[in-house]
Amino acid sequence: MGLRQESSDSHDPVTSNPKKQFTVAIVGGGLAGLSLAIGLVQRGIPVQIYEGATEWTNAGAGLVFAKNSMAAMEKISPDIHRAFANRSSGQGWESKKTTYMDYRDGNTDGELLTSVICADTGQKSVHRTLFAKDLVALLPSGTFHMGKRLVALDNRPDGGYTLHWTDGQSTDADVMVGSDGVKSKCRQLLLGEDSPEAFPKFAKEFAYRGMVPMERAVAVLGEEFARNSMVNIGSDCLTTTYPVEKGTLLNLVACRSIDTWEHEDWVIPSSQEAVRKDFAGCGPVMQKVVSLMDKPGMWALFDHPECSTFYKGRFALIGDAAHASTPHQGAGCGQAFEDALVMCSLLEDEHVVSAADVEDALEAYDAVRRPRTLKIVNTSRENGEICMKRGVETGDDLGKIKATLDRRFHWIWHEDLDQQIQHAKLKMREVSEARLHKGAIN
């Protein structure tokens, strides 16, 4: 059955000559959902994507990526990678082009601890919202819908789904993918609202965030610090800074540990006075970083450190809905592109023809993606502890911290994506054969 939308802007599937006998509804229009939608459209798979927000705002955080993420973008669609290349910023100095981050001792005047190298690509960064808007522009007209927030889900007798929106309308689809972020309604529906895994966990830290014009940042921090990516590690705190928007802006993040979050909202207004107080015991460079935050927001950090499954039937989770992470490895958002690549590759496979074949593909997706992404969630928490000088094995020993930082990212960056896809396809064959064998016995 095709997509049915009870609304005045109802559209036929975007693919006039679909290669598959099923339709996909993606709930959530962030980078995970958009990259998946682009990949499916370009593989001839009918898809619609629904975003809960009613309009775009230019407010948003910066994001960093390394070689695995950029390779995944290219494999999903060269169009995504071109959009990223057109939007992204790298290190400002030629001598640092292969550097991922400079890590500095924030309890001093910013003494260099180590430069973590990511050969071939270094680190690239983008403004999240502006990059998302670039990706929307790659979709056919009528594919992307705003103001569609999921409130309920019904299972149809044929194995598909009826999605109910807060505006009172509904949509039918054969396959459903939840990419609606860390507060995911899809995750609650898939895992059950009584499951502890359905809701994000407070990571025992918060962050002040902001962006400032590069000229101002250079005046306060100096050329090297402002125009390149830096992490200052401190006692129970850290700052991360990197250029975005072709080096015209500096993204600022200042994290502190805290045992509990007492506020109902996850983001609350703060003040320059509060930031200065929280970082008063830090070295002069860290204090200069936080001095740039005129009207900072205070963000509680939550993640999804555990999940028993990323799928059920023909319903799956990707991106932050599946494995939201803290920002301390710069790897969380990049995993959304790996998710999209694996799912696109499975759904495109010649063995997946009708909706009935999709469950085997999603079981394979879960088997391959869940272990890697949850490891990234938990090692990101661990890296936050290390960079706040309270790691279990490193404490405040700068030598141990350096040795750990120099090696801890390689398994993330140097992933063989083609091998990951082949593993997923092999798993899908095994699942399909086991199901057919069981059916023959019964």
N, C-alpha and C positions, 0 to 999 in steps of 0.2 A: 504494500500500500504506500502511496506517496504521501507527502506532507499535506496535512489539512490545517489551515489556519482560519479560525473564526474571527476574521478582522477585515477591515476595509482595505488593508494593504496586502491582502493575500497574494502570493506569487506561486507560480509553478516552480518545480525544481529548476535550478539554474542551468543544469546541463540539458541541452536540447536532445542530445543523443547519448543518454547515460550508458556507461559500460557495466553497471551493476544494477541488480534488481532490488535495491533497497535504498532508503533515504536516511540521512543522518541529521539529527538536531543537536547543535552544540549550545549549551547553556553557559554563558559567560564570554564576554568579548574582550578579554585581556590578551596578552601575547600568546598564551598557550592555545586558547580557542581560535584566535585569528590565524596562527601558523598552521594549525590543523585544518581549518576551513580552506585556506589557500591550497594546501597540499591535496586535499580531497577534490576540490574543484578541478585542479589541473590534472588529476588522474581520472576524471570523468565520473566522479561519485557525487550524486545529488546531495546537497547540504544546505542548511540554513543555520545562521548563528544569531543568538539572542542575548543582548546585553541589558542588564537591569537599570543602569544609569540612563537618565533621560537626555543628557547632553554632556558633551566633553568639557572638561576644564583643563587649563594648561598647568594647573598645580600638579605636582607629582615629584617622585623621587628619581634619582639617577639609578642606572643599572650597569653592572660591569659584566663582561664576557671574556672568555678565553677561547683557545683554539677548538676545543670540542664543540662548543656552542656554535661557533661560526661555521664549522664543518657541517653541523646538523642543519643549519639554515640553508646552506648551499644545496644539500641533498634533498631537503623538502622541496625547495624551489629556488632557482637562481634569482628570481625576482625578489624574494625575501632578503637574500644576501646583498643584492644591489641596494635595496632600500636601507639596509643596515649600514652599508659602506657609505652611502650618501649622508646618513644622519650621524654616524658615530664619530667619536673623538678618540685619539690615542694619547700616548705620552707626548708632552710638549717639546721635549728635547730629543734630538736625533740619537744621542748617545744612550737613551733609555728606551729605544723602540722595542726591545725584546723583554723589558722589565714588566712584570705583572704588578708588583707593589714594592715600594721601599718601606721597610719596617724600621721605625725609629723608637728610641727610648724616650717616652713622653715625660718621664720623671726628671729628665735632664733638659738641656736646651735643644733636644731633637737629634741627639747623636745617632748616626746610622748604625742599626743593628745588623741588617742584611738586606740585600736586593734579591727578591725572588724572581727568577727568570722563567719566562714561558717562551721558549724558542719558537721562531717563525711568526708568531702573532703578537707577542706581548699581551697587553690588556687593552680592550676597547670598551667605551662606555657610551650610553645614550640616555636621553631624557625619555622616561617610560611612556608618558602620555603622547608625546609627539611621534615616537616610533610606532605606537599603536595606531595612531591616525594614518601614518604612512601605509601600514598594512591593510587597513580598511579600504584604502584607495586601490588596492590590488584585487579586491573582490568584485565580481560582477554586480551590477545594480540589482537591488532587490534581495540580496543575500544576507545583509547585515541589518538587524532590527534593534533599535534602542527602546528603552522604557518597557522591557519585557522581563519582569522579575518573577521567578518561579515560586509558586506557593504550594503546589501539590502535584502528585503524579499518580496516574492510574495505569495498571497493567492491562493491556488489551488481550483478548482471547487468542489472537494470532501471534503473541509474543512481543508485539510492539508496545508503544506507550502513548498515553494522552497526557500532555503537559498542560497544566493549568497556571495561568498568570494572574498577578495581582490586579490587572485591569479587567478581569472577568472573562477574558477570551481564553481559547485553548488551541492546542496544536497536536496533531498526530504525527508520529515518526516511527520508523522501524527500528532505529538505533539511536541511543541517546548518550551523549558525552558531557559530563559535568566539568566545566573549567571555570567555576565561579568563585575562585579565590579561597583565602584562608578561612573565611567565615561560611564556607560552602553549604548552601541548602541541599545541593545534590549529594554531598557526602552524608548528611544526616538521613536523607531518604534511602541511600544505598545501604548504609551500615545499620540504620535503625536509630531513631532519636533517643532510645534508651541505652545506647552503647556509649561507653566512655570514649571510645575511639572516634566518635562522630564529631567531637568538638575539639578545637585547638587547645594546646596547653601553654600556659604562661612560661616563658623562657627565663624568668627571673632577671630581666633587664629591661631597660627602656632606652629610647634614643631621641635626642633632639635632631631635627633635620632642617636643612635650609639650602638655598642656592643664592649665590651673589655674583655680580658682574666680575669678570676676571680682572679687570683693571683695579678694582678695589681690593681683591684678594692679593694681587701682586704687591700693592702698596703696603699691605699689612704683613704678609708672609714672606715676601721675596719671590724672585723669579723661579728658582728651582722648586721650592715647596709648592707654589701655587699652580704651576703649569704641568706638574707631573703627579702621579698617583702615590699617595702616602698613607701609611697607618702609623699613628703614634700609640704605643702601648703604655698603659699606666696601671697604677694600683687600683683595681676594681673599676677601671674605666678605659676607654680608648676613643680615638678620633680617626675617622677615615675621610679623606678628601681626594677628589679626582675631577678633571675637567670634563665638561659635556658641551654639546652644541658647538662642535668644531672649536672648542677652547674658548668660547665667549663667556661661559659660566663655570663656576666652581661649585660642585656638589659637596655639601658638608653633612657629616653624620658624627654625632658625639654620643657614645653609649656609656651607661653606668649600670652597675648591678644593683638589684633591689629584690628583696625576698618576696614581696607581695604587691599586687596592683589593686588598689582599693576603689578605683574609679569605675563607674559603669561604662563609660565610653573608653575606647582604646586610644583615641587621639584627643588630647586636651590642649587648650592654649597655654602657653607659658610666657616667660619674660626673659629679657637679657639679664636681669638681676638674679633670677633663679638659676640660669645656666652658669653664670660666673660663680655663684655660691657652690654649685655641684662640682665645679672643676677648680676650685680655689687652691687645692693642695697639689695641683699638677705643675709640670714644668712650664716655662714661658711660652714655648711654641704651641702647646695644647691650649693655653689660655688665649693666645692670639687667635687660634682657630675658632673657639667658641665666642670670642668677642665680635666675630663677623655675623653672628646670628641675632638680628635685630628683633624679629618677631617669630621666635621658634615655636614649632609645635612639639609637643611631648608625646611620643609614640610608644605604647606598650608593645613589646615584641612577643609574638606567639608563634608556635610552630606545630607540626604534626609528626611527632617522633615515632609513632607506631600506627600500623594499619594492617588488619588481617587480610584484606583483599582490596584491590583497586577495581573490581568488576563484579557484576551479578547479572546473569542473563546477557542481554544485549546493551547493558548500561555500564559505562566505565567512567573513571575519574582521571583527569590529567592535570599537570601543573600544580599550583598551590592547593587546589582542592584535594589533591592526592597526597602531596608531600611538601607543604609549606615549610620554609626553612628560615633560620636567622641569617643575617647577611655576612657572616664572618669568613666565608670562603669565596664569596662572590660567585657561587655556583648554583644557587637555587633556581633562578629564572632560566639559566641555561639548560637545566634539566627539562623545562617545558618544551624546548625545541627537540630534545632527544625523544621525549614522549611522543610528540607529533610525528616525528620521522618514523618511529617504529610502528605506530598505529596506521599511518598512511601506507607503509610498506606492506603490512599485513592485510589491510582491507583491499589493497590493489591486487594482491596475489591472485593468480588464476584459479586457485582452489576455493576462493571466496566469491561466490556468484550471487546467491540469494541471502535474504535475511537469516535464514536458518543456519547459514555457515558462519555467521558473525560471532556467535558465542565462543567457538573454538579459537577464533582470532583474538578475542579479548582475554581468554584464559592464557594464551601464549604471551600477550602483552603484559599481563599481570606477573607472570612467572619471570620475565626478563627485566621489567622495569622496577618492580617493587623493591627487590633487594638493593639495587644500586642507589635508587633515590632515597630510601630510608637511611642508608649508610651516610649519604651526604647530609641529610638532616641532622643526624646525631653527631657526625664529626664537625659540622658547623658549630653546634653548641659547644663542643669540646674546644674548637679553635678560639671561640670567644673567651672561654675560661683561660686558655693559654695566653691570649693577648691582653687579658686583664690581670696577668701575673698571678694567677691562682690555679693553674692547671695541676691536676693530681700528681703528675710526674715531673712537671717543670717548675712549679712554684714561681718564685721571682728570680730564678737563676737564668741570667741572660744568655749564657752559653748553651744551656739546655733548650731555651726557647728558640734560639737561632737554629740549632741543629734540627729541631722539629719543623720549623717553618720552611727550611731549605728542602725538605723532602715530602711534606705532607700533601701537596697538591698534585703530584705527578699522576697518580692513579685516576684522578678526575679528568685531567687534560688529555692524557694520552690513551684515550679509549678508542678501540677499533670499532667504529660505528657500523661498517659493513659486516663485521663479524657478529655484532649485536643483532643486526637484522636477520642474518642467516640463522643465528641461534633461535630467534623468535619464530621464524618460519619452520624450522625443524621441530620445535616444540608444538606448533600448531598441527603439523602432520601427525605427530605422536598422539595428540589429544583426539584428533579426528579418527585415527585408526582405532584407538581404544574405544571410542564411542560406538563406532560401527561394529566392532567385535562384540561389545556388550549387547548391542541391539540384536545381533545375529544369534547370540546365546539365548536371549530372552524370547 
